């Protein structure tokens, strides 16, 4: 596995929430429901690159 030096600051996404939202969006599209704004919960992971 490769590592960056210094470790990079990143944004953490919750994979399960992202997948569930994608399925909801797909079902809305199939059922021809209007699109709505959705937001994912994120977490800023500060490391030594800042």
PyMOL Python script that loads the backbone (N, CA, C, O; Angstrom):
from pymol import cmd

cmd.read_pdbstr("""\
ATOM      1  N   UNK A   1       0.843  -1.174   0.000  1.00  0.00           N
ATOM      2  CA  UNK A   1       0.000   0.000   0.000  1.00  0.00           C
ATOM      3  C   UNK A   1       0.887   1.235   0.000  1.00  0.00           C
ATOM      4  O   UNK A   1       1.920   1.271   0.668  1.00  0.00           O
ATOM      5  N   UNK A   2       0.475   2.243  -0.754  1.00  0.00           N
ATOM      6  CA  UNK A   2       1.236   3.479  -0.829  1.00  0.00           C
ATOM      7  C   UNK A   2       0.719   4.490   0.186  1.00  0.00           C
ATOM      8  O   UNK A   2      -0.483   4.573   0.438  1.00  0.00           O
ATOM      9  N   UNK A   3       1.617   5.239   0.751  1.00  0.00           N
ATOM     10  CA  UNK A   3       1.246   6.282   1.692  1.00  0.00           C
ATOM     11  C   UNK A   3       1.844   7.589   1.226  1.00  0.00           C
ATOM     12  O   UNK A   3       2.927   7.610   0.641  1.00  0.00           O
ATOM     13  N   UNK A   4       1.144   8.680   1.483  1.00  0.00           N
ATOM     14  CA  UNK A   4       1.647  10.000   1.149  1.00  0.00           C
ATOM     15  C   UNK A   4       2.395  10.571   2.334  1.00  0.00           C
ATOM     16  O   UNK A   4       2.031  10.348   3.489  1.00  0.00           O
ATOM     17  N   UNK A   5       3.433  11.303   2.031  1.00  0.00           N
ATOM     18  CA  UNK A   5       4.198  11.947   3.079  1.00  0.00           C
ATOM     19  C   UNK A   5       4.290  13.420   2.746  1.00  0.00           C
ATOM     20  O   UNK A   5       4.960  13.754   1.768  1.00  0.00           O
ATOM     21  N   UNK A   6       3.681  14.310   3.466  1.00  0.00           N
ATOM     22  CA  UNK A   6       2.919  14.112   4.688  1.00  0.00           C
ATOM     23  C   UNK A   6       1.541  13.507   4.385  1.00  0.00           C
ATOM     24  O   UNK A   6       1.069  13.599   3.252  1.00  0.00           O
ATOM     25  N   UNK A   7       0.896  12.896   5.376  1.00  0.00           N
ATOM     26  CA  UNK A   7      -0.450  12.362   5.180  1.00  0.00           C
ATOM     27  C   UNK A   7      -1.408  13.486   4.742  1.00  0.00           C
ATOM     28  O   UNK A   7      -1.394  14.574   5.318  1.00  0.00           O
ATOM     29  N   UNK A   8      -2.235  13.219   3.724  1.00  0.00           N
ATOM     30  CA  UNK A   8      -3.111  14.238   3.157  1.00  0.00           C
ATOM     31  C   UNK A   8      -4.428  14.363   3.914  1.00  0.00           C
ATOM     32  O   UNK A   8      -4.998  13.373   4.371  1.00  0.00           O
ATOM     33  N   UNK A   9      -4.898  15.603   4.036  1.00  0.00           N
ATOM     34  CA  UNK A   9      -6.215  15.861   4.599  1.00  0.00           C
ATOM     35  C   UNK A   9      -7.253  15.360   3.603  1.00  0.00           C
ATOM     36  O   UNK A   9      -7.107  15.572   2.399  1.00  0.00           O
ATOM     37  N   UNK A  10      -8.295  14.700   4.086  1.00  0.00           N
ATOM     38  CA  UNK A  10      -9.306  14.124   3.208  1.00  0.00           C
ATOM     39  C   UNK A  10     -10.707  14.375   3.744  1.00  0.00           C
ATOM     40  O   UNK A  10     -10.885  14.894   4.846  1.00  0.00           O
ATOM     41  N   UNK A  11     -11.694  13.999   2.947  1.00  0.00           N
ATOM     42  CA  UNK A  11     -13.092  14.053   3.374  1.00  0.00           C
ATOM     43  C   UNK A  11     -13.596  12.624   3.462  1.00  0.00           C
ATOM     44  O   UNK A  11     -13.479  11.858   2.505  1.00  0.00           O
ATOM     45  N   UNK A  12     -14.157  12.263   4.610  1.00  0.00           N
ATOM     46  CA  UNK A  12     -14.674  10.916   4.834  1.00  0.00           C
ATOM     47  C   UNK A  12     -16.168  10.900   4.493  1.00  0.00           C
ATOM     48  O   UNK A  12     -16.931  11.745   4.961  1.00  0.00           O
ATOM     49  N   UNK A  13     -16.572   9.928   3.671  1.00  0.00           N
ATOM     50  CA  UNK A  13     -17.978   9.728   3.316  1.00  0.00           C
ATOM     51  C   UNK A  13     -18.445   8.413   3.911  1.00  0.00           C
ATOM     52  O   UNK A  13     -17.678   7.454   3.996  1.00  0.00           O
ATOM     53  N   UNK A  14     -19.694   8.371   4.319  1.00  0.00           N
ATOM     54  CA  UNK A  14     -20.272   7.143   4.845  1.00  0.00           C
ATOM     55  C   UNK A  14     -20.777   6.313   3.664  1.00  0.00           C
ATOM     56  O   UNK A  14     -21.769   6.681   3.034  1.00  0.00           O
ATOM     57  N   UNK A  15     -20.115   5.208   3.358  1.00  0.00           N
ATOM     58  CA  UNK A  15     -20.417   4.394   2.175  1.00  0.00           C
ATOM     59  C   UNK A  15     -21.844   3.859   2.180  1.00  0.00           C
ATOM     60  O   UNK A  15     -22.498   3.851   1.137  1.00  0.00           O
ATOM     61  N   UNK A  16     -22.337   3.414   3.328  1.00  0.00           N
ATOM     62  CA  UNK A  16     -23.685   2.858   3.387  1.00  0.00           C
ATOM     63  C   UNK A  16     -24.711   3.938   3.061  1.00  0.00           C
ATOM     64  O   UNK A  16     -25.654   3.691   2.309  1.00  0.00           O
ATOM     65  N   UNK A  17     -24.537   5.117   3.615  1.00  0.00           N
ATOM     66  CA  UNK A  17     -25.457   6.226   3.346  1.00  0.00           C
ATOM     67  C   UNK A  17     -25.402   6.604   1.866  1.00  0.00           C
ATOM     68  O   UNK A  17     -26.436   6.874   1.254  1.00  0.00           O
ATOM     69  N   UNK A  18     -24.208   6.623   1.297  1.00  0.00           N
ATOM     70  CA  UNK A  18     -24.044   6.968  -0.114  1.00  0.00           C
ATOM     71  C   UNK A  18     -24.761   5.945  -1.005  1.00  0.00           C
ATOM     72  O   UNK A  18     -25.423   6.323  -1.972  1.00  0.00           O
ATOM     73  N   UNK A  19     -24.633   4.670  -0.685  1.00  0.00           N
ATOM     74  CA  UNK A  19     -25.291   3.618  -1.451  1.00  0.00           C
ATOM     75  C   UNK A  19     -26.801   3.684  -1.341  1.00  0.00           C
ATOM     76  O   UNK A  19     -27.507   3.530  -2.338  1.00  0.00           O
ATOM     77  N   UNK A  20     -27.304   3.914  -0.127  1.00  0.00           N
ATOM     78  CA  UNK A  20     -28.759   3.999   0.075  1.00  0.00           C
ATOM     79  C   UNK A  20     -29.338   5.194  -0.683  1.00  0.00           C
ATOM     80  O   UNK A  20     -30.424   5.106  -1.257  1.00  0.00           O
ATOM     81  N   UNK A  21     -28.620   6.292  -0.681  1.00  0.00           N
ATOM     82  CA  UNK A  21     -29.085   7.474  -1.392  1.00  0.00           C
ATOM     83  C   UNK A  21     -29.080   7.234  -2.898  1.00  0.00           C
ATOM     84  O   UNK A  21     -29.980   7.692  -3.601  1.00  0.00           O
ATOM     85  N   UNK A  22     -28.083   6.525  -3.393  1.00  0.00           N
ATOM     86  CA  UNK A  22     -28.018   6.212  -4.823  1.00  0.00           C
ATOM     87  C   UNK A  22     -29.204   5.343  -5.240  1.00  0.00           C
ATOM     88  O   UNK A  22     -29.789   5.560  -6.301  1.00  0.00           O
ATOM     89  N   UNK A  23     -29.556   4.369  -4.416  1.00  0.00           N
ATOM     90  CA  UNK A  23     -30.712   3.507  -4.710  1.00  0.00           C
ATOM     91  C   UNK A  23     -31.995   4.340  -4.698  1.00  0.00           C
ATOM     92  O   UNK A  23     -32.835   4.183  -5.584  1.00  0.00           O
ATOM     93  N   UNK A  24     -32.156   5.215  -3.718  1.00  0.00           N
ATOM     94  CA  UNK A  24     -33.336   6.082  -3.666  1.00  0.00           C
ATOM     95  C   UNK A  24     -33.437   6.951  -4.917  1.00  0.00           C
ATOM     96  O   UNK A  24     -34.520   7.123  -5.477  1.00  0.00           O
ATOM     97  N   UNK A  25     -32.299   7.498  -5.352  1.00  0.00           N
ATOM     98  CA  UNK A  25     -32.290   8.341  -6.547  1.00  0.00           C
ATOM     99  C   UNK A  25     -32.643   7.520  -7.793  1.00  0.00           C
ATOM    100  O   UNK A  25     -33.372   7.997  -8.663  1.00  0.00           O
ATOM    101  N   UNK A  26     -32.139   6.313  -7.879  1.00  0.00           N
ATOM    102  CA  UNK A  26     -32.437   5.438  -9.006  1.00  0.00           C
ATOM    103  C   UNK A  26     -33.933   5.104  -9.041  1.00  0.00           C
ATOM    104  O   UNK A  26     -34.559   5.155 -10.100  1.00  0.00           O
ATOM    105  N   UNK A  27     -34.501   4.763  -7.879  1.00  0.00           N
ATOM    106  CA  UNK A  27     -35.929   4.447  -7.820  1.00  0.00           C
ATOM    107  C   UNK A  27     -36.786   5.663  -8.176  1.00  0.00           C
ATOM    108  O   UNK A  27     -37.801   5.525  -8.859  1.00  0.00           O
ATOM    109  N   UNK A  28     -36.387   6.844  -7.721  1.00  0.00           N
ATOM    110  CA  UNK A  28     -37.108   8.069  -8.091  1.00  0.00           C
ATOM    111  C   UNK A  28     -37.064   8.274  -9.602  1.00  0.00           C
ATOM    112  O   UNK A  28     -38.064   8.651 -10.212  1.00  0.00           O
ATOM    113  N   UNK A  29     -35.923   8.031 -10.190  1.00  0.00           N
ATOM    114  CA  UNK A  29     -35.773   8.190 -11.638  1.00  0.00           C
ATOM    115  C   UNK A  29     -36.648   7.188 -12.387  1.00  0.00           C
ATOM    116  O   UNK A  29     -37.317   7.554 -13.354  1.00  0.00           O
ATOM    117  N   UNK A  30     -36.649   5.939 -11.953  1.00  0.00           N
ATOM    118  CA  UNK A  30     -37.474   4.901 -12.584  1.00  0.00           C
ATOM    119  C   UNK A  30     -38.953   5.259 -12.485  1.00  0.00           C
ATOM    120  O   UNK A  30     -39.711   5.061 -13.434  1.00  0.00           O
ATOM    121  N   UNK A  31     -39.359   5.789 -11.330  1.00  0.00           N
ATOM    122  CA  UNK A  31     -40.756   6.162 -11.096  1.00  0.00           C
ATOM    123  C   UNK A  31     -41.092   7.571 -11.590  1.00  0.00           C
ATOM    124  O   UNK A  31     -42.182   8.082 -11.336  1.00  0.00           O
ATOM    125  N   UNK A  32     -40.152   8.186 -12.292  1.00  0.00           N
ATOM    126  CA  UNK A  32     -40.311   9.516 -12.892  1.00  0.00           C
ATOM    127  C   UNK A  32     -40.702  10.581 -11.876  1.00  0.00           C
ATOM    128  O   UNK A  32     -41.499  11.473 -12.167  1.00  0.00           O
ATOM    129  N   UNK A  33     -40.132  10.473 -10.684  1.00  0.00           N
ATOM    130  CA  UNK A  33     -40.351  11.496  -9.662  1.00  0.00           C
ATOM    131  C   UNK A  33     -39.343  12.621  -9.900  1.00  0.00           C
ATOM    132  O   UNK A  33     -38.233  12.368 -10.368  1.00  0.00           O
ATOM    133  N   UNK A  34     -39.717  13.847  -9.585  1.00  0.00           N
ATOM    134  CA  UNK A  34     -38.781  14.960  -9.774  1.00  0.00           C
ATOM    135  C   UNK A  34     -37.543  14.808  -8.884  1.00  0.00           C
ATOM    136  O   UNK A  34     -37.613  14.275  -7.776  1.00  0.00           O
ATOM    137  N   UNK A  35     -36.441  15.279  -9.387  1.00  0.00           N
ATOM    138  CA  UNK A  35     -35.180  15.209  -8.656  1.00  0.00           C
ATOM    139  C   UNK A  35     -35.190  16.233  -7.523  1.00  0.00           C
ATOM    140  O   UNK A  35     -35.748  17.321  -7.668  1.00  0.00           O
ATOM    141  N   UNK A  36     -34.579  15.883  -6.410  1.00  0.00           N
ATOM    142  CA  UNK A  36     -34.480  16.815  -5.290  1.00  0.00           C
ATOM    143  C   UNK A  36     -33.030  16.899  -4.823  1.00  0.00           C
ATOM    144  O   UNK A  36     -32.236  15.986  -5.048  1.00  0.00           O
ATOM    145  N   UNK A  37     -32.704  18.001  -4.173  1.00  0.00           N
ATOM    146  CA  UNK A  37     -31.357  18.193  -3.656  1.00  0.00           C
ATOM    147  C   UNK A  37     -31.123  17.250  -2.488  1.00  0.00           C
ATOM    148  O   UNK A  37     -31.945  17.165  -1.576  1.00  0.00           O
ATOM    149  N   UNK A  38     -30.016  16.550  -2.516  1.00  0.00           N
ATOM    150  CA  UNK A  38     -29.655  15.643  -1.427  1.00  0.00           C
ATOM    151  C   UNK A  38     -28.239  15.976  -0.971  1.00  0.00           C
ATOM    152  O   UNK A  38     -27.397  16.394  -1.766  1.00  0.00           O
ATOM    153  N   UNK A  39     -27.997  15.787   0.298  1.00  0.00           N
ATOM    154  CA  UNK A  39     -26.669  16.050   0.852  1.00  0.00           C
ATOM    155  C   UNK A  39     -26.187  14.836   1.628  1.00  0.00           C
ATOM    156  O   UNK A  39     -26.941  14.219   2.380  1.00  0.00           O
ATOM    157  N   UNK A  40     -24.939  14.513   1.434  1.00  0.00           N
ATOM    158  CA  UNK A  40     -24.311  13.428   2.172  1.00  0.00           C
ATOM    159  C   UNK A  40     -23.632  13.991   3.409  1.00  0.00           C
ATOM    160  O   UNK A  40     -23.080  15.091   3.386  1.00  0.00           O
ATOM    161  N   UNK A  41     -23.681  13.223   4.487  1.00  0.00           N
ATOM    162  CA  UNK A  41     -22.911  13.604   5.670  1.00  0.00           C
ATOM    163  C   UNK A  41     -21.435  13.361   5.369  1.00  0.00           C
ATOM    164  O   UNK A  41     -21.066  12.320   4.826  1.00  0.00           O
ATOM    165  N   UNK A  42     -20.616  14.308   5.717  1.00  0.00           N
ATOM    166  CA  UNK A  42     -19.179  14.175   5.506  1.00  0.00           C
ATOM    167  C   UNK A  42     -18.443  14.538   6.789  1.00  0.00           C
ATOM    168  O   UNK A  42     -18.998  15.152   7.700  1.00  0.00           O
ATOM    169  N   UNK A  43     -17.199  14.145   6.827  1.00  0.00           N
ATOM    170  CA  UNK A  43     -16.347  14.483   7.963  1.00  0.00           C
ATOM    171  C   UNK A  43     -14.978  14.855   7.414  1.00  0.00           C
ATOM    172  O   UNK A  43     -14.382  14.092   6.653  1.00  0.00           O
ATOM    173  N   UNK A  44     -14.480  16.022   7.798  1.00  0.00           N
ATOM    174  CA  UNK A  44     -13.153  16.453   7.380  1.00  0.00           C
ATOM    175  C   UNK A  44     -12.122  15.779   8.277  1.00  0.00           C
ATOM    176  O   UNK A  44     -12.162  15.925   9.499  1.00  0.00           O
ATOM    177  N   UNK A  45     -11.203  15.043   7.668  1.00  0.00           N
ATOM    178  CA  UNK A  45     -10.153  14.341   8.402  1.00  0.00           C
ATOM    179  C   UNK A  45      -8.856  15.117   8.192  1.00  0.00           C
ATOM    180  O   UNK A  45      -8.211  15.006   7.149  1.00  0.00           O
ATOM    181  N   UNK A  46      -8.489  15.895   9.191  1.00  0.00           N
ATOM    182  CA  UNK A  46      -7.306  16.755   9.077  1.00  0.00           C
ATOM    183  C   UNK A  46      -6.065  15.960   9.465  1.00  0.00           C
ATOM    184  O   UNK A  46      -5.982  15.353  10.532  1.00  0.00           O
ATOM    185  N   UNK A  47      -5.110  15.996   8.545  1.00  0.00           N
ATOM    186  CA  UNK A  47      -3.845  15.309   8.800  1.00  0.00           C
ATOM    187  C   UNK A  47      -2.713  16.331   8.716  1.00  0.00           C
ATOM    188  O   UNK A  47      -2.954  17.526   8.886  1.00  0.00           O
ATOM    189  N   UNK A  48      -1.530  15.900   8.467  1.00  0.00           N
ATOM    190  CA  UNK A  48      -0.369  16.803   8.538  1.00  0.00           C
ATOM    191  C   UNK A  48      -0.153  17.678   7.300  1.00  0.00           C
ATOM    192  O   UNK A  48       0.799  18.459   7.257  1.00  0.00           O
ATOM    193  N   UNK A  49      -1.026  17.557   6.291  1.00  0.00           N
ATOM    194  CA  UNK A  49      -0.817  18.338   5.077  1.00  0.00           C
ATOM    195  C   UNK A  49      -1.406  19.746   5.168  1.00  0.00           C
ATOM    196  O   UNK A  49      -1.255  20.544   4.242  1.00  0.00           O
ATOM    197  N   UNK A  50      -2.071  20.049   6.273  1.00  0.00           N
ATOM    198  CA  UNK A  50      -2.696  21.370   6.415  1.00  0.00           C
ATOM    199  C   UNK A  50      -1.813  22.266   7.251  1.00  0.00           C
ATOM    200  O   UNK A  50      -2.158  23.423   7.489  1.00  0.00           O
TER     201      UNK A  50
END
""", "prot")
cmd.dss("prot")
cmd.show_as("cartoon", "prot")
cmd.util.cbc("prot")
cmd.orient("prot")
